[in-house]
Amino acid sequence: MPKHSRRRDDDDFDNPPWPAERAHPDTTPDDDLEGVDEPAWSTFNADGVVYGPEPRPAWVITSPAATDTDLGVFKTGKEADVSLIRRASADAESLLAAKRYRDTDHRMFHRDAAYLEGRKEKKSRERRAMATRTSFGKQLIAGRWAAAEFEMLARLWSAGAAVPYPVQLLGTEVLMEFVGAPDGTAAPRLAQIRPAPEDAADLFAQVRDVLSVLARAGFAHGDLSAYNVLVDDGRIVLIDLPQAVDLVGNPRAEEFLRRDCVNICTWFVARGVDADADRLVRDLLRESR
């Protein structure tokens, strides 16, 4: 099996800020948890919620009597933080990841213009606001990133891709399947593991498969690297998809696709895998057509 090691980049995947045994309410009462919010009514039935695709996985809790407990942030990034949420009803509970895009004063959408090429806006006022980066425009972009990620996760999950199930979208918060252990420990990123050669070859085959699903849907990831691929007990899970690039509508699509392939193939080649970026680009373009 792959061996794990730690490394940092712009996103921080530190160990969760709570003892592992405290992720379960039966082991430590909530009022003993420091830095953990009190349970609140589940937002699943809140006004304005957009739901994930049918059929829902059996673990999704829909009861209006359910509660959500915020267990703290386990990932920080340039545009959003991700918190661990425990959703519980009388007879079930599940762990969810809540990706929350920050307010416009702190968000750094430094690359969004290129990613947004080819995406259509119905209202000219909204197009102008986003183009000139007014406060209103930045807020629109924030909501657009959240909605784009939710929509892409829903589309890919329905197509059978290895992505987290998107439970719901509310404003600029995407609530999705938590990928990790039942104690609240997140699955490591690909960049954090040191797989044996045979394991690395299997992981690359899985990455190639999920990229093929993406290409057949008409998209490239747009920001692919070993830092936005999770490895959950040997299973690849693709994350961070708000910037997915339209392979038809975006004039720079092939540029983004090639960069994705070079980034991921370079990582695998260093681990002894026959991962040819040019061949992968050709295969994905063929899949997209």
C-alpha positions in Angstrom: 0.0 0.0 0.0 1.2 3.6 -0.5 3.2 5.2 2.3 2.1 8.7 3.5 4.2 11.7 4.1 3.5 15.4 4.6 4.1 18.4 2.4 2.7 21.9 2.1 1.6 24.2 -0.6 -0.8 27.2 -0.8 -3.6 25.0 0.6 -3.2 23.8 4.2 -4.3 20.2 5.0 -3.2 20.1 8.6 -4.5 17.4 10.9 -8.0 18.2 12.1 -8.2 20.7 15.1 -10.0 18.1 17.2 -8.9 14.8 18.7 -9.9 12.0 16.4 -12.1 10.2 19.0 -14.2 13.4 19.4 -15.6 13.1 15.9 -18.3 10.8 17.2 -20.9 12.2 19.7 -21.1 8.9 21.7 -17.5 9.1 22.8 -17.3 12.7 24.0 -20.2 14.9 24.8 -20.5 18.1 22.6 -20.2 20.4 25.6 -16.7 19.0 26.2 -15.4 20.0 22.8 -13.4 23.2 22.7 -13.7 25.2 19.5 -16.6 23.1 18.2 -19.9 24.9 17.5 -23.1 23.9 19.2 -25.4 21.8 17.0 -27.8 23.8 14.9 -30.8 22.7 12.7 -29.6 21.1 9.5 -29.5 23.5 6.5 -30.7 20.7 4.2 -34.3 22.0 4.2 -33.4 25.7 4.3 -34.9 28.2 1.8 -32.9 28.5 -1.4 -31.0 25.2 -1.1 -30.1 23.4 -4.4 -29.9 19.6 -4.0 -27.5 17.0 -5.4 -28.5 14.6 -8.1 -30.8 11.6 -7.7 -30.6 8.9 -6.7 -29.1 10.2 -3.4 -26.7 7.9 -1.6 -28.2 6.2 1.4 -26.0 8.1 3.8 -27.5 11.5 2.9 -29.6 12.7 5.8 -32.7 14.6 4.7 -34.7 14.8 8.0 -35.9 18.3 8.9 -35.2 17.3 12.5 -31.5 16.7 11.8 -28.8 18.9 13.3 -25.4 20.2 11.9 -22.4 20.6 14.1 -19.4 22.4 12.7 -16.2 20.6 13.9 -13.8 23.1 12.5 -11.8 24.0 9.4 -9.5 21.2 8.1 -8.4 22.9 4.8 -7.7 26.5 4.0 -7.1 27.9 0.5 -6.9 31.1 -1.5 -10.6 31.4 -2.2 -12.3 29.1 0.3 -12.0 27.2 3.5 -13.3 23.7 4.1 -14.9 22.7 7.4 -15.9 19.3 8.7 -19.7 19.1 9.5 -21.4 16.3 11.5 -25.0 16.0 10.4 -27.1 13.8 12.7 -30.6 12.7 13.0 -32.3 10.4 15.6 -31.1 7.3 13.8 -28.2 8.3 11.6 -25.2 10.6 11.3 -22.7 11.4 8.6 -19.6 13.6 8.1 -19.7 16.3 5.4 -17.2 18.8 3.9 -18.5 22.3 3.8 -16.6 24.4 1.2 -17.2 28.1 2.0 -16.0 30.8 -0.3 -14.8 33.9 1.6 -16.3 37.4 1.5 -15.1 39.6 -1.4 -12.7 41.6 0.8 -10.4 38.6 1.2 -11.0 36.5 -1.9 -8.2 36.3 -4.4 -9.8 35.4 -7.8 -6.5 36.2 -9.5 -6.9 33.7 -12.4 -10.7 33.7 -13.0 -10.8 35.8 -16.2 -9.2 33.0 -18.3 -11.3 30.3 -16.8 -14.5 32.3 -17.4 -13.9 32.6 -21.1 -16.6 30.9 -23.1 -19.1 30.9 -20.2 -22.3 32.8 -21.0 -24.0 35.5 -18.9 -27.6 36.3 -19.7 -27.6 39.8 -18.3 -25.3 42.5 -19.7 -25.1 44.2 -16.3 -23.7 41.1 -14.7 -21.2 40.7 -17.6 -20.0 44.2 -17.1 -19.8 43.9 -13.3 -17.7 40.8 -13.5 -15.5 42.2 -16.2 -14.7 45.4 -14.3 -14.5 43.6 -10.9 -16.9 45.8 -9.0 -18.0 44.8 -5.6 -21.2 43.5 -7.1 -19.2 41.7 -9.8 -16.9 40.0 -7.2 -19.9 38.8 -5.3 -21.3 37.4 -8.5 -18.0 35.6 -9.3 -18.0 34.2 -5.7 -21.4 32.7 -6.2 -20.5 31.6 -9.7 -17.5 29.6 -8.4 -19.6 27.8 -5.8 -22.4 27.1 -8.3 -19.8 26.0 -11.0 -18.2 23.5 -8.5 -21.6 22.2 -7.4 -22.8 21.7 -11.0 -19.6 20.0 -12.1 -19.6 17.7 -9.1 -23.2 16.8 -9.8 -22.6 16.2 -13.5 -19.5 14.1 -13.0 -20.9 12.1 -10.1 -24.0 11.2 -12.2 -21.6 10.1 -15.0 -19.8 7.7 -12.6 -16.7 9.8 -12.0 -14.6 9.5 -8.8 -15.6 12.8 -7.2 -17.3 13.6 -3.9 -21.1 13.5 -4.0 -22.5 17.1 -3.8 -25.1 17.1 -1.1 -26.4 20.7 -1.4 -25.6 24.3 -2.5 -26.6 27.2 -0.4 -25.3 30.7 -1.4 -21.5 30.4 -1.6 -21.3 27.2 0.4 -21.0 23.8 -1.2 -21.8 20.9 1.1 -20.3 17.6 -0.1 -19.3 14.1 0.8 -16.4 14.0 3.2 -13.6 11.9 1.8 -11.7 10.3 4.7 -12.0 8.1 7.8 -15.0 7.9 10.1 -13.0 9.7 12.8 -12.8 12.8 10.8 -9.2 12.4 9.4 -9.2 13.6 5.8 -7.8 11.4 3.0 -4.3 12.5 2.0 -3.6 14.3 -1.3 -1.7 12.4 -4.0 1.2 14.8 -3.3 1.4 13.5 0.3 1.9 9.8 -0.5 4.9 7.8 -1.7 3.5 4.8 -3.5 5.3 1.7 -4.6 5.7 1.5 -8.4 2.9 -0.9 -8.9 0.6 1.2 -6.7 1.6 4.4 -8.6 0.7 2.7 -11.9 -2.8 1.8 -10.6 -3.3 5.4 -9.3 -2.4 6.8 -12.7 -4.8 4.5 -14.4 -7.5 5.8 -12.1 -6.6 9.4 -12.7 -6.7 8.8 -16.5 -10.1 7.2 -16.1 -11.6 10.2 -14.2 -10.1 12.6 -16.7 -11.7 10.7 -19.5 -15.1 11.0 -17.9 -14.4 14.8 -17.6 -13.4 15.0 -21.2 -16.4 13.1 -22.5 -18.6 15.6 -20.5 -16.8 18.4 -22.5 -14.4 19.7 -19.8 -10.9 19.8 -18.6 -10.1 20.2 -14.8 -8.2 23.4 -15.5 -6.0 23.4 -12.4 -5.0 19.7 -12.0 -2.0 18.7 -9.9 -1.1 16.2 -7.2 -2.6 18.6 -4.7 -6.2 18.3 -5.8 -6.4 14.5 -6.1 -7.2 12.6 -2.9 -6.2 9.0 -2.3 -8.8 7.3 -0.1 -7.5 3.9 0.9 -6.1 3.3 -2.6 -9.0 5.0 -4.4 -8.5 8.2 -6.4 -11.0 11.1 -5.8 -10.8 14.2 -7.9 -11.6 17.5 -6.0 -11.5 21.3 -6.6 -13.5 21.7 -9.8 -14.9 25.2 -9.8 -12.6 26.3 -12.6 -13.3 23.4 -14.9 -12.8 24.6 -18.5 -15.2 24.2 -21.3 -13.3 22.3 -24.0 -15.5 23.8 -26.8 -16.4 27.3 -25.6 -13.0 28.4 -24.1 -10.5 29.4 -26.7 -7.7 28.4 -24.3 -9.1 25.0 -23.5 -6.4 23.0 -25.0 -3.8 25.0 -23.2 -5.4 24.3 -19.9 -5.8 20.6 -20.8 -2.2 20.3 -21.7 -1.1 22.0 -18.5 -3.2 19.5 -16.5 -1.7 16.6 -18.3 1.9 17.8 -17.9 1.4 18.5 -14.2 0.0 15.1 -13.4 2.2 13.1 -15.7 5.3 14.8 -14.4 4.4 13.6 -10.9 3.8 10.0 -12.0 6.9 9.8 -14.2 9.0 10.7 -11.1 7.4 7.6 -9.5 8.4 5.3 -12.3 5.1 5.3 -14.2 5.0 5.4 -18.0 2.9 8.6 -18.1 3.3 10.4 -21.4 1.6 13.9 -21.3 1.4 14.2 -25.1 -0.3 10.9 -25.4 -2.7 11.7 -22.6 -3.6 15.0 -24.2 -4.4 13.3 -27.5 -6.5 10.6 -25.8 -8.5 13.1 -23.8 -9.1 15.3 -26.9 -10.3 12.3 -28.8 -12.6 11.4 -25.8 -14.0 14.9 -25.9 -15.0 14.6 -29.5 
